[in-house]
Amino acid sequence: MKHLPSILLVCTVAIGCIGKHQALKTDFIEAEPQQVDQEIRMATAIDNLQDAMTWMREDIQQGRIDADLGNIYIDNMNEAEDLLIEYIKNK
């Protein structure tokens, strides 16, 4: 249970957080408002995952988290990011 805050961070970032991402540019003029909202949310989720990966790398470098555990979290966040990008590209 000592790693619970990190697990909650990963879950929160992967599930509940949402913003912007360069790869997700949309022609907002022709898009439906709901589509724009959904793309903004997906982009924010990707942005937040990228931020969390950066923070995790810093925590590993500073010794605030075990490197093996931190790298597991980073791998999981990378996978979540890839899945979100794939979903957006294929919709």
N, C-alpha and C positions, 0 to 999 in steps of 0.2 A: 504493500500500500504506500510505500514511501515515494513511489513515482506517480501517484495519482494525479497531481497537478499537471504533469506533462501529458499524461494520457487525456485528461480533460481538454488541454490545449489542442491536441491533435484532433479530437472529436469536434470541438467547437469550431476550429478552423475549417475542417473538412465538411461539416454539415451545416453550421449555422451562419457562417460569415459570408458576406457577399460584396463588388466594386468595378474595377476597370482593368483591362489587359490589352496590350498593343495588338495581339494577334486576333482580337475579336471586334474589329471595326465593322460597323454595320451602316448601311445606307439608311439612316434614320428617317429620311424624308418619305421613303416608300414603305417603311416597316410599320406594322400594326403596333399600337402603344403597348399591348401586352407582350409582344415579341421583344420590343426594345427593353422593357422592364426585366424580362427573363434573361436577356443577354447581358444586361448590366449586372444582374445578380450573379450570373455565372462568371463574368469577368472579375468581379469583386472576390468571389471565392478563390479563383486562381491567384489573384494578387495577394490575398491573405495567406494562402498556402506558401507562396514564394517568400513572403515576409517571415513566416514561422520557420521555414527552412533556414533562412539566414540567421535568425535568432538561435536556433538549435545549434548551428555550426559554431556560433560565438560561445554558446554555453559549453560546448565540447572543448573548444580552445581554452576557455577560462577555467575548466575543471569543475564546472557547476553540475555537470551530468556525466555519467559514465559514457565513454566514447562508443562502446558497443551498443548500449541502449539508445543513445542519441542517434546513431546511424540507422538503427531499426526505424525510429520515428521518421527520419529523413527519407528513408526508402519508402515508407508507407505514404508520406506526403507527396513524394514524387509520383507514386502510382496513382494517387487520387487526382493530382494535377493532370497527368496524362489521360486519365479516364474522362475528366471534364473537357479537356481540349478535344479528344476524340468524339465525344458526344456532340459538342458544338459543331464540329466540322461535318458530322454525318447527319445532322438533322435536316 
